[in-house]
Amino acid sequence: MKKTIDEKIFVGRPFPSSLMNAQKSFMEANQQMENDETFQKFLADNDLENKRTALIVSGEDNFMYWYGVIANADSKVPTGLMKFDLPKAEVDEEVQENQNLVFFNLPLTSTVSTFVKKVMDNGVKVYQNLGDSDTPYMVWDLDLDTKRLTQDFYLKVSE
């Protein structure tokens, strides 16, 4: 479903595509973040313990995988974590119920292709190389309380 979403602040850490494991997942990177005291303290300090987010930023020849959380714009980002500003944009949004943290450990080759296929089935034209887009972002935002996974495929920046 197409909709416009406000700008968002992602807080977490980036992991280059070279850190994918043999199963094409970022399970080890995700676990590293879950075990990280700075990240856990940030979640607790900002009442985000039951939220997790993955962000994929596509480039021309590769991509960067980020693991963290969508935070309030006024959140103070501690040393050791990084911030990524996502623009106000038109997105194609899909929602999946009954999801949990295991989703982030699935092979990226299948989760990305499944999501992109849904977006294309909605009539959205998608670049063959996702990195060619002006908004090369995919965001998977999980609410652990409701087990609801919101997936946003960024289409274009909104004014």
MOGISUL-V660859 format. One record per residue. N is the residue number from 1. RES is the residue in three letters. SS is DSSP state (2 for helix, 1 for strand, 0 for the rest). PHI is phi in degrees with one decimal (NA if undefined). PSI is psi in radians with two decimals (* if undefined). Layout:
# MOGISUL-V660859
{{N	RES	SS	PHI	PSI} {N	RES	SS	PHI	PSI}}
This chain:
# MOGISUL-V660859
{{1	MET	0	NA	2.23} {2	LYS	1	-78.3	2.43} {3	LYS	1	-159.5	2.88} {4	THR	1	-104.2	2.30} {5	ILE	1	-118.9	2.67} {6	ASP	0	-73.5	2.90} {7	GLU	0	-62.9	2.64} {8	LYS	1	-133.7	2.71} {9	ILE	1	-112.8	2.11} {10	PHE	1	-100.7	2.32} {11	VAL	1	-123.9	2.20} {12	GLY	1	173.7	-2.49} {13	ARG	1	-138.1	2.53} {14	PRO	1	-89.5	2.61} {15	PHE	1	-134.3	2.16} {16	PRO	1	-67.7	2.74} {17	SER	2	-57.5	-0.43} {18	SER	2	-65.5	-0.26} {19	LEU	2	-89.4	0.05} {20	MET	0	-63.5	2.52} {21	ASN	0	-84.5	-3.07} {22	ALA	0	-62.9	-0.42} {23	GLN	0	-87.0	0.11} {24	LYS	0	64.4	0.61} {25	SER	0	-123.9	2.95} {26	PHE	0	-110.8	0.62} {27	MET	2	-54.9	-0.77} {28	GLU	2	-67.0	-0.70} {29	ALA	2	-64.5	-0.76} {30	ASN	2	-60.8	-0.77} {31	GLN	2	-66.2	-0.67} {32	GLN	2	-57.7	-0.75} {33	MET	2	-68.0	-0.72} {34	GLU	2	-63.9	-0.51} {35	ASN	0	-89.3	-0.06} {36	ASP	0	-80.9	2.13} {37	GLU	2	-63.4	-0.68} {38	THR	2	-62.9	-0.78} {39	PHE	2	-64.3	-0.80} {40	GLN	2	-63.2	-0.67} {41	LYS	2	-66.2	-0.71} {42	PHE	2	-59.8	-0.78} {43	LEU	2	-60.1	-0.82} {44	ALA	2	-65.3	-0.78} {45	ASP	2	-64.1	-0.44} {46	ASN	0	-111.3	0.26} {47	ASP	0	54.5	0.81} {48	LEU	0	-121.8	0.36} {49	GLU	0	-56.6	-0.52} {50	ASN	0	-104.1	0.44} {51	LYS	1	-125.5	2.49} {52	ARG	1	-145.9	2.61} {53	THR	1	-142.2	2.46} {54	ALA	1	-116.2	2.43} {55	LEU	1	-126.2	2.29} {56	ILE	1	-115.3	2.14} {57	VAL	1	-111.7	1.93} {58	SER	1	-83.3	2.48} {59	GLY	0	-117.4	-3.07} {60	GLU	0	-64.1	-0.77} {61	ASP	0	-116.2	-0.12} {62	ASN	0	-157.6	-2.89} {63	PHE	1	-149.6	2.87} {64	MET	1	-119.7	2.30} {65	TYR	1	-101.8	2.24} {66	TRP	1	-115.1	2.47} {67	TYR	1	-127.0	2.28} {68	GLY	1	175.5	-2.21} {69	VAL	1	-158.3	2.61} {70	ILE	1	-81.0	2.23} {71	ALA	1	-122.2	2.95} {72	ASN	0	-67.6	2.58} {73	ALA	0	-58.1	-0.52} {74	ASP	0	-91.5	0.13} {75	SER	0	-65.6	2.36} {76	LYS	0	-84.7	2.09} {77	VAL	0	-84.3	2.06} {78	PRO	0	-73.1	2.75} {79	THR	0	-57.2	2.34} {80	GLY	0	105.2	-0.29} {81	LEU	0	-118.2	2.78} {82	MET	1	-123.8	2.77} {83	LYS	1	-113.8	2.48} {84	PHE	1	-129.8	2.14} {85	ASP	1	-88.4	2.10} {86	LEU	1	-98.9	2.34} {87	PRO	0	-76.3	2.81} {88	LYS	0	-62.9	2.28} {89	ALA	1	-156.0	2.83} {90	GLU	1	-86.2	2.29} {91	VAL	1	-130.2	2.80} {92	ASP	1	-103.0	2.12} {93	GLU	1	-115.0	2.35} {94	GLU	1	-123.9	2.51} {95	VAL	1	-122.1	2.35} {96	GLN	1	-119.4	2.38} {97	GLU	0	-95.2	2.89} {98	ASN	0	56.7	0.79} {99	GLN	0	-107.9	2.80} {100	ASN	0	-145.9	-3.00} {101	LEU	2	-60.1	-0.39} {102	VAL	2	-58.7	-0.54} {103	PHE	2	-51.7	-0.72} {104	PHE	2	-70.2	-0.26} {105	ASN	2	-97.3	-0.02} {106	LEU	0	-71.3	2.73} {107	PRO	0	-58.4	2.23} {108	LEU	2	-62.7	-0.56} {109	THR	2	-58.8	-0.63} {110	SER	2	-84.9	-0.73} {111	THR	2	-66.9	-0.70} {112	VAL	2	-68.4	-0.83} {113	SER	2	-65.4	-0.65} {114	THR	2	-63.1	-0.78} {115	PHE	2	-66.6	-0.80} {116	VAL	2	-62.3	-0.65} {117	LYS	2	-63.1	-0.73} {118	LYS	2	-61.2	-0.74} {119	VAL	2	-61.8	-0.80} {120	MET	2	-65.1	-0.65} {121	ASP	2	-62.9	-0.40} {122	ASN	0	-82.4	0.06} {123	GLY	0	90.1	0.19} {124	VAL	0	-85.8	2.29} {125	LYS	0	-80.5	2.25} {126	VAL	0	-119.3	2.35} {127	TYR	0	-60.5	2.47} {128	GLN	0	-59.4	-0.74} {129	ASN	0	-103.8	1.90} {130	LEU	2	-57.2	-0.42} {131	GLY	2	-70.7	-0.19} {132	ASP	2	-78.5	-0.22} {133	SER	0	-72.6	2.63} {134	ASP	0	-71.7	-0.34} {135	THR	0	-128.6	1.32} {136	PRO	0	-83.8	0.90} {137	TYR	1	-119.1	2.44} {138	MET	1	-127.0	2.29} {139	VAL	1	-124.1	2.24} {140	TRP	1	-114.6	1.94} {141	ASP	1	-113.9	2.06} {142	LEU	1	-109.9	2.25} {143	ASP	1	-102.3	1.92} {144	LEU	0	-70.3	-0.38} {145	ASP	0	-70.2	-0.80} {146	THR	0	-94.6	-0.19} {147	LYS	0	60.7	0.51} {148	ARG	1	-100.6	2.21} {149	LEU	1	-106.7	2.08} {150	THR	1	-103.4	2.17} {151	GLN	1	-112.7	2.17} {152	ASP	1	-116.7	2.20} {153	PHE	1	-107.3	1.98} {154	TYR	1	-73.4	2.24} {155	LEU	1	-102.0	-0.91} {156	LYS	1	-161.0	2.66} {157	VAL	1	-68.8	2.44} {158	SER	0	-106.0	2.64} {159	GLU	0	-86.0	*}}
